[in-house]
Amino acid sequence: MKIGKGVEWVAHACAILALLPPKRALSKESLAEFLGVPAPYLAKQLQALSRSGIVLTHRGAKGGYRLAKSADLISLWDITASVEGTAPSFRCTEVRQNGPCGASEKECAGPCHIASAFARAEAQYRDSLGKVLLTDLVAAGTNEATDSRKQDIGLWLEQHATSVA
């Protein structure tokens, strides 16, 4: 299962947004600067988060992004599904019916065992990501950051966050 870099970027962006005080937002340019990633590409990923209700977008010179709901209500699966979609990663094409020794339709009445195994694995993967909350990720990042880095982040957020209604 391959996860695009956009998922990584917006997971980090959400962790930064979780640090903002209420009624404050960050522009896509500020988020991109903080993460050291291209703003136009990050903007596409942020739009996906907005469509799924994870972030709110505020337009205008003082606009930006902020979380739409509490960080303890946002899971890593929510973020991943917003960007990558929810379609199954594995799609069975019933290859067992192909070739000179292909199985008959009657033999294929039940689900393909290979497709079933992939489906179980994907369900466990989604369930596992669903149990990782944004608050857990922020806490882990905060615990490993030095006091100096925490202070730098706080000052940076003060300088870049805008007030929104």
C-alpha positions as CSV (number, residue, x, y, z in Angstrom):
1,M,0.0,0.0,0.0
2,K,1.6,3.3,-1.1
3,I,0.6,6.5,0.7
4,G,1.3,9.7,-1.2
5,K,3.5,12.5,0.3
6,G,0.4,14.7,0.3
7,V,-1.0,12.6,3.2
8,E,2.3,13.2,5.2
9,W,2.2,16.9,4.5
10,V,-1.4,17.5,5.6
11,A,-1.0,15.3,8.6
12,H,1.8,17.6,9.7
13,A,-0.3,20.6,8.7
14,C,-3.1,19.4,10.8
15,A,-0.8,18.9,13.8
16,I,0.4,22.6,13.4
17,L,-3.2,23.8,13.1
18,A,-4.0,21.9,16.3
19,L,-1.6,24.2,18.1
20,L,-3.5,27.3,17.1
21,P,-5.6,29.1,19.7
22,P,-9.3,29.4,18.9
23,K,-10.3,31.9,16.1
24,R,-6.8,31.8,14.6
25,A,-5.8,30.5,11.2
26,L,-2.7,30.0,9.0
27,S,-2.5,30.8,5.3
28,K,-1.5,28.0,2.9
29,E,1.7,30.0,2.3
30,S,2.6,30.0,6.0
31,L,1.8,26.3,6.4
32,A,4.0,25.6,3.3
33,E,6.8,27.7,4.7
34,F,6.6,26.0,8.1
35,L,6.7,22.5,6.5
36,G,9.2,23.5,3.7
37,V,6.9,22.2,0.9
38,P,5.5,23.8,-2.2
39,A,2.4,25.9,-1.5
40,P,0.5,25.1,-4.7
41,Y,0.7,21.3,-4.0
42,L,-0.1,21.7,-0.3
43,A,-3.2,23.8,-1.3
44,K,-4.6,20.9,-3.3
45,Q,-4.3,18.6,-0.2
46,L,-5.8,21.3,2.0
47,Q,-8.8,21.6,-0.3
48,A,-9.4,17.9,0.1
49,L,-9.3,18.3,3.9
50,S,-11.8,21.2,3.5
51,R,-14.2,19.2,1.4
52,S,-14.2,16.4,4.0
53,G,-14.8,18.8,6.9
54,I,-11.4,18.5,8.7
55,V,-10.4,22.1,8.1
56,L,-12.2,25.3,7.6
57,T,-11.1,27.8,5.0
58,H,-11.3,31.6,5.6
59,R,-10.9,33.7,2.5
60,G,-9.3,37.1,2.2
61,A,-6.1,38.8,3.2
62,K,-6.4,37.7,6.7
63,G,-7.8,34.3,5.8
64,G,-6.3,30.8,6.1
65,Y,-7.0,27.4,7.5
66,R,-7.9,26.1,10.9
67,L,-9.3,22.8,12.2
68,A,-13.0,22.4,11.7
69,K,-13.4,20.3,14.8
70,S,-11.4,19.3,17.9
71,A,-8.2,17.5,17.3
72,D,-9.4,14.6,19.4
73,L,-12.1,14.0,16.8
74,I,-9.7,13.7,13.9
75,S,-7.9,10.4,13.2
76,L,-5.1,9.6,10.9
77,W,-7.5,7.6,8.8
78,D,-9.8,10.7,8.5
79,I,-6.8,12.6,7.1
80,T,-5.6,9.8,4.8
81,A,-9.1,9.1,3.5
82,S,-9.6,12.8,2.7
83,V,-6.5,12.9,0.5
84,E,-6.3,9.3,-0.9
85,G,-10.0,8.5,-1.0
86,T,-11.8,5.5,0.5
87,A,-11.8,3.2,-2.5
88,P,-10.2,-0.2,-1.7
89,S,-6.5,-0.4,-2.6
90,F,-6.9,-3.9,-4.0
91,R,-9.4,-4.5,-6.8
92,C,-10.2,-8.1,-7.7
93,T,-10.4,-8.7,-11.4
94,E,-11.3,-12.4,-11.1
95,V,-8.1,-13.4,-12.7
96,R,-8.8,-16.9,-11.4
97,Q,-11.2,-17.3,-14.3
98,N,-8.6,-16.4,-16.9
99,G,-6.2,-18.6,-18.9
100,P,-6.3,-22.2,-20.1
101,C,-7.2,-23.6,-16.7
102,G,-9.5,-20.8,-15.5
103,A,-12.1,-21.6,-12.9
104,S,-15.8,-21.8,-13.9
105,E,-18.3,-19.2,-12.7
106,K,-19.7,-22.0,-10.4
107,E,-16.2,-22.4,-8.9
108,C,-16.1,-18.7,-8.4
109,A,-19.4,-18.4,-6.6
110,G,-17.7,-17.5,-3.4
111,P,-15.3,-14.7,-2.8
112,C,-11.7,-14.9,-4.1
113,H,-9.5,-15.9,-1.2
114,I,-6.8,-13.6,-2.3
115,A,-9.2,-10.6,-2.5
116,S,-10.6,-11.6,0.9
117,A,-7.1,-11.6,2.4
118,F,-6.4,-8.2,1.0
119,A,-9.8,-6.9,2.2
120,R,-9.1,-8.1,5.8
121,A,-5.6,-6.5,5.8
122,E,-7.0,-3.2,4.5
123,A,-9.7,-3.2,7.1
124,Q,-7.1,-3.7,9.9
125,Y,-5.0,-0.9,8.3
126,R,-7.9,1.5,8.3
127,D,-8.9,0.5,11.8
128,S,-5.4,1.0,13.1
129,L,-5.2,4.5,11.5
130,G,-8.6,5.3,12.9
131,K,-7.3,4.7,16.4
132,V,-4.5,7.3,16.0
133,L,-6.0,10.6,16.9
134,L,-4.5,14.0,16.0
135,T,-4.2,14.8,19.7
136,D,-2.0,11.7,20.1
137,L,0.3,12.8,17.3
138,V,0.6,16.4,18.6
139,A,1.4,15.1,22.1
140,A,4.1,12.8,20.8
141,G,5.6,15.6,18.8
142,T,5.4,17.9,21.7
143,N,7.1,15.4,24.1
144,E,10.1,15.0,21.8
145,A,10.6,18.7,21.0
146,T,13.1,20.6,23.1
147,D,11.9,23.6,25.1
148,S,13.8,25.9,22.7
149,R,12.0,24.4,19.7
150,K,8.6,24.6,21.4
151,Q,9.3,28.3,22.1
152,D,10.4,28.8,18.5
153,I,7.2,27.2,17.2
154,G,5.0,29.3,19.6
155,L,6.7,32.5,18.4
156,W,6.4,31.5,14.8
157,L,2.7,30.8,15.2
158,E,2.1,34.2,16.9
159,Q,3.8,35.9,14.0
160,H,2.0,34.1,11.3
161,A,-1.5,33.2,12.6
162,T,-4.3,35.6,11.6
163,S,-7.5,36.3,13.5
164,V,-10.7,35.0,11.9
165,A,-14.3,35.5,12.8
